[in-house]
Amino acid sequence: MSVAILIEFKAPDREELYIPVAAQGVYSTEWVPMARKLGLQWLPLFRTGSPVDVEDLPIVVDEIRQLRAALSVDPRKAALLERIDFILEALDEVKPEEIASVFIG
């Protein structure tokens, strides 16, 4: 199993966007403990999956950035940081007004 971001768009002819986040084990052992340590609210929810209101997506992105900053001090986390950068780049390309729904899990 894995954790991914699924974004569906308002335009019926636009294909959904699927952004892989992490394998379930990696998410549970790397993402969740650090998110909890930082006091983040959204990221721990995605281990089991959760819909996200479009209005809350900037908060989720901010939490991902906070997680990245916290992990960046550990050189052993290079692969994880690359994945987070990929996720942030993909989300930066999405215009919120075009989104119909978001599910992360």
N, C-alpha and C positions, 0 to 999 in steps of 0.2 A: 504494500500500500504506500501511497505517497500523499503529500500535501501539495495542492496546486491552487492557482487563482484562475477562476473561470469568469470571464466578462462577456455578457451578452449585450448586443447593441440594439438601439432603437430601429435602425434601418434594417428592414427585413432581408435585404440582399447581402448584408454584411455578415461574414462568418464570425462566429464567436472567437474570442481570444483565450487561449489556454497557456498559462505561464507556470511551468513546473517550479516548485519551491524547494522541496526536499523530500527524501525518502522518509517514511513515517518514523523510523528509528532515529535518524539524524535530527529530525524536527523535535522529537521528544527528548533527546539527550543534549542537543546543542542549542536549539532555539528557545525552547520553553524555559529551561532553568535560568538562562540569562535574562529572558524577558521578565520573568518573575523577580529576579534580583533587581532589575531596573524599575520595577513597579509598573510595567506596561500592562494595559488592560486587554487589548485586542489579540495580540499575538498568541497568548496561551489558548485562546478559544479555538484557534484554527486546527489544533491537533485533532479535534473531533469534527470540525467543520462548522461554519456559520455563514449565513447571509450577511452582507454588509450594505447598508444604505449608501447610495452614491455620495451623499453629503458627508458620510463618515470616512470615505476613502482617503482624503488628505490626512486624517488622523492616523490611519493604518500606515500610510506611507511614512509619516513622521516617526512612528514606532519602529518601522524597519530601518530608518536612518539612525535612530538612537541605538538600535541593536548593532548595526554596522560599526558605529563609532566605538562602542564598548568592546567589540571583538577585534577591532583593528590594532589593538596593542599587543596581540598575541600572534607572532609570525607563523605559528602552527595552524592558524585559521585561514590561510591564504585561499584555499579552495572554497571555503564557505563565503569569504568576502567576494570572491569572483561571482558566485551564484547570486549573492545579494545585489551586487552591482548590475548584473543581468536583469534581475527583477525590477530594480529601480528604473533602469533605462526603459524597459518595456512599459512600465506604468507611466513614465513621463511622456510617452508618445500618445497616450490615450486622453482624449478630450472628455471631461466629465459630462458635458451636455449631450454627448453621443451614447452614453451608457444607459442601458435599460435595467440591468441587474448585475450584481457581483456576488459570487460565492467563493469562499476561501476554505479549503479543507481537503 
